[in-house]
Amino acid sequence: MTKFFALATAIAVAALTGSSTAADDKCVLLDFTDEESEFADLNAAIKTTKSAQLFGSVIGKYDPLVLKNVTLRSFNFSVLGKDVNIATTIDSISITGLKTLTPQKVNVTSPNSVGISTASAGQVAVDAKLIATLEDSDKSATADLMFVLEKPTLYVDVEANMYGCAPDVSESECSDLTIADLQSKLESATTKRQYASIMKEVLMKFKDASVKSFALDFESISDFNLDFDSTSFTFRNILRLVPEYSAEDINEKTATYDSYIATINRYAPAVLNVLINSMLEPWFGATCLSEK
């Protein structure tokens, strides 16, 4: 069970409805609200030390996590009474310390969504370079951002459409992959190829998956630094309006903290969805049937 959780969580974060049909009419989309006992077992398993160790070993493969060219949501900015649209891209980002995260709980939030809570007793460090561009112009600015979060907690709401066997299909034609099945296969797996085969079998049942919301909190922040640079006169004037703040300002947990948290929560789903699209989506098979 604990090994299944490590696998399932990797799929949901990185990765993890009723009667809709897949391309093959033997399959239907799963309704997570009908899987109460399965999620109860899952949440019992994540409290074990072994589960935390397995989760850490899976996440550790992506620590540090390095991504490039991540497009973020644009935002509006008012300059001298005029609204301008600014497009923002993460040119590069490195996140270190993900292996310190441990799962806390998985909740079903809708027929095709789960909420995943994780926490760290250590540090998570971020080093990013961003590019902001005035839409409909070639004017741009760069920003170098660094910070270290102490004991962060993360909550991610993941929408995942996953297929299972239709109720009227015989077991000889289609058999659902249960937690017990996965546990047995994972216990007997000894090579990377066998683990990859199990991962593929699970991902084949996904139609799609995406992060819909993200919530961050932390005990404190340190080593905070944000530097802007631009050759554009327009952007330099805009940057003069951006308030300066420090780690001490954020740690006071006042309006500056609220603004900082809101900004991260706004843009984090885009980063996580890049992970899903690049690492997991190519494996999605949108079927409940095993390969022959």
C-alpha positions in Angstrom: 0.0 0.0 0.0 2.8 2.4 0.9 4.5 1.8 -2.4 1.3 2.4 -4.2 1.0 5.8 -2.5 4.5 6.8 -3.6 3.6 5.9 -7.1 0.2 7.5 -7.1 1.4 10.7 -5.5 4.2 11.0 -8.0 1.6 10.7 -10.7 -0.7 13.2 -9.2 1.9 15.9 -8.3 4.4 15.8 -10.4 0.8 14.6 -10.4 -2.9 12.2 -9.5 -17.1 10.8 -13.7 -19.7 8.6 -13.8 -20.9 7.4 -17.2 -18.8 9.1 -19.8 -17.2 6.6 -22.2 -13.7 6.2 -23.6 -12.9 5.4 -27.2 -13.6 1.8 -26.2 -17.1 1.3 -24.8 -15.7 -1.1 -22.2 -14.4 1.8 -20.2 -15.9 4.6 -18.1 -14.4 7.5 -16.3 -13.9 6.7 -12.6 -15.8 8.6 -9.9 -13.4 9.2 -7.0 -16.3 9.8 -4.6 -17.2 6.1 -5.0 -13.7 5.1 -3.8 -14.0 6.1 -0.1 -12.5 2.9 1.3 -9.6 3.1 -1.1 -8.7 6.6 0.0 -9.1 5.7 3.7 -6.5 3.0 3.2 -4.3 5.4 1.4 -4.4 8.0 4.2 -3.7 5.3 6.8 -0.6 4.3 4.8 0.9 7.7 4.5 1.3 8.0 8.2 4.0 5.3 8.2 7.7 5.9 8.3 8.2 3.6 5.3 5.8 5.6 3.2 7.6 8.9 3.9 10.9 7.2 2.9 9.5 5.9 -0.3 7.9 9.2 -1.2 11.2 10.9 -0.5 13.1 8.5 -2.8 10.6 9.1 -5.6 10.7 12.9 -5.3 14.4 12.8 -4.8 14.9 11.9 -8.4 13.6 15.4 -9.3 15.6 17.3 -6.7 16.8 19.8 -7.7 13.9 20.3 -10.1 15.0 22.5 -13.1 12.6 23.9 -15.7 13.0 26.4 -18.5 10.6 28.5 -20.6 7.4 28.3 -18.5 4.7 30.7 -19.6 2.8 32.3 -16.8 -0.5 34.1 -16.7 -0.3 37.8 -17.9 -1.3 40.5 -15.5 -2.5 44.2 -15.7 -0.6 47.1 -14.3 -1.7 50.7 -14.1 0.9 53.4 -15.1 -0.1 57.1 -14.9 -3.8 56.1 -15.3 -3.1 53.8 -18.2 -3.6 50.0 -18.0 -0.9 47.9 -19.6 -0.8 44.1 -20.0 2.4 42.4 -19.0 3.3 38.8 -20.2 5.5 36.9 -17.9 7.7 33.9 -18.6 10.0 31.9 -16.3 13.2 31.7 -18.3 14.7 29.2 -15.8 13.9 27.9 -12.3 15.7 25.6 -9.9 13.9 24.2 -6.9 16.0 22.4 -4.3 14.7 20.5 -1.2 11.6 18.8 -2.6 12.8 15.5 -1.1 12.2 17.0 2.3 8.4 17.0 1.6 6.3 14.3 3.1 2.6 13.5 2.3 0.1 14.4 4.9 -3.4 13.5 3.4 -5.2 12.9 0.2 -8.8 14.1 0.0 -11.4 13.6 -2.7 -12.7 17.0 -3.6 -15.0 16.1 -6.6 -15.7 13.0 -8.7 -12.5 13.7 -10.7 -10.4 15.7 -8.3 -8.2 15.1 -5.3 -6.5 17.5 -2.9 -3.0 16.5 -1.8 -1.4 17.9 1.3 2.4 17.8 1.9 4.7 19.3 4.4 8.5 19.8 5.0 10.4 19.8 8.2 13.3 21.3 6.4 14.0 23.9 3.7 12.9 24.4 0.1 15.1 26.9 -2.0 14.0 28.6 -5.2 16.3 30.3 -7.7 14.5 31.8 -10.7 15.0 34.1 -13.6 11.9 35.7 -15.1 11.2 37.8 -18.2 8.3 40.3 -18.3 7.3 41.8 -21.7 4.8 44.6 -22.4 2.2 43.0 -24.7 2.2 44.4 -28.3 5.7 45.7 -27.9 9.3 44.6 -27.6 9.9 46.3 -24.3 11.0 43.8 -21.6 12.5 43.5 -18.2 14.3 40.6 -16.4 14.0 39.7 -12.7 16.3 37.4 -10.6 14.4 35.9 -7.7 15.9 33.8 -4.9 14.5 32.7 -1.5 14.5 29.9 1.0 11.3 28.6 2.7 11.5 27.2 6.2 9.1 24.3 6.9 6.8 24.9 4.0 3.4 23.3 3.6 1.8 22.7 0.2 -1.8 21.9 -0.9 -2.5 21.0 -4.5 -5.9 20.3 -6.0 -5.5 18.0 -9.0 -8.1 17.2 -11.6 -7.5 13.8 -13.1 -9.8 11.9 -15.5 -9.0 8.2 -15.2 -10.7 5.2 -16.8 -12.0 2.0 -15.2 -14.0 -0.9 -16.5 -17.7 -0.3 -17.3 -20.0 -2.1 -14.9 -21.5 -4.5 -17.5 -18.2 -5.7 -18.9 -17.0 -9.1 -17.9 -13.7 -9.6 -16.0 -12.5 -11.7 -19.0 -12.7 -8.6 -21.1 -11.6 -5.9 -18.7 -10.2 -6.0 -15.1 -9.6 -2.9 -13.0 -6.2 -2.3 -11.5 -6.8 -2.2 -7.8 -4.5 -1.0 -4.9 -4.0 -4.7 -4.0 -2.8 -5.5 -7.5 -0.4 -2.6 -7.5 0.9 -3.4 -4.0 1.6 -7.0 -5.1 3.4 -5.9 -8.3 5.4 -3.3 -6.5 6.5 -5.7 -3.8 7.8 -8.1 -6.4 9.4 -5.5 -8.6 13.2 -5.4 -8.4 14.4 -3.6 -11.5 13.9 -0.1 -13.0 12.3 -1.7 -16.0 9.7 -3.4 -13.8 8.9 -0.2 -12.0 8.6 1.6 -15.3 6.2 -1.1 -16.6 4.0 -0.6 -13.5 4.0 3.2 -14.0 3.1 2.8 -17.6 0.2 0.5 -16.7 -1.2 3.1 -14.3 -0.7 6.1 -16.6 -2.4 4.3 -19.5 -5.6 4.7 -17.6 -5.4 8.5 -17.5 -7.2 10.6 -20.0 -5.8 13.9 -18.7 -4.6 15.6 -15.5 -3.9 19.1 -14.4 -3.3 21.2 -11.3 -6.3 23.5 -10.6 -5.2 25.3 -7.5 -2.2 25.6 -5.2 -1.9 26.9 -1.6 1.4 27.6 0.1 2.3 28.4 3.7 5.6 28.4 5.6 7.1 29.1 9.0 9.5 31.7 7.7 11.5 32.9 4.7 15.2 33.7 4.4 17.8 34.7 1.8 15.2 36.7 -0.1 16.4 38.7 -3.1 14.6 40.2 -6.0 16.5 42.2 -8.6 15.1 43.9 -11.7 16.9 45.0 -14.9 15.6 46.7 -18.1 16.9 48.9 -20.9 13.4 50.1 -21.5 12.5 53.6 -20.3 8.9 52.5 -19.9 9.7 49.5 -17.9 12.1 51.4 -15.6 9.3 53.8 -14.8 7.0 50.8 -14.1 9.6 49.2 -11.8 9.9 52.4 -9.8 6.3 51.7 -8.7 7.0 48.2 -7.5 7.3 48.2 -3.7 10.5 46.9 -2.2 10.3 44.4 0.6 12.6 42.1 2.5 12.4 38.7 4.2 11.8 40.5 7.4 8.8 42.3 5.9 7.3 39.0 4.7 8.0 37.2 8.0 5.9 39.8 9.8 2.9 37.9 8.3 1.0 41.1 7.4 -0.1 42.5 4.1 3.3 41.9 2.5 3.1 38.2 3.4 -0.4 37.9 2.1 0.6 39.5 -1.2 3.7 37.3 -1.6 1.7 34.1 -0.9 -1.1 35.1 -3.3 1.5 35.7 -6.1 3.0 32.3 -5.6 -0.3 30.6 -5.4 -1.4 32.3 -8.6 1.6 31.1 -10.7 2.5 27.8 -9.2 -0.1 25.7 -11.1 1.5 26.7 -14.4 4.8 25.3 -13.2 3.3 22.1 -12.0 1.3 21.6 -15.2 4.5 21.9 -17.2 5.7 18.9 -15.3 2.6 16.9 -16.0 2.5 17.8 -19.7 6.2 17.0 -20.3 6.8 14.0 -18.0 3.4 12.2 -17.7 1.0 13.2 -20.5 3.0 11.3 -23.2 2.2 8.1 -21.2 -1.5 8.8 -20.9 -3.5 6.1 -22.8 -7.1 7.0 -22.1 -8.2 3.4 -21.7 -9.1 0.9 -19.0 -7.7 -2.0 -21.1 -4.2 -3.5 -20.7 -1.9 -3.8 -23.6 -2.1 -7.1 -25.3 
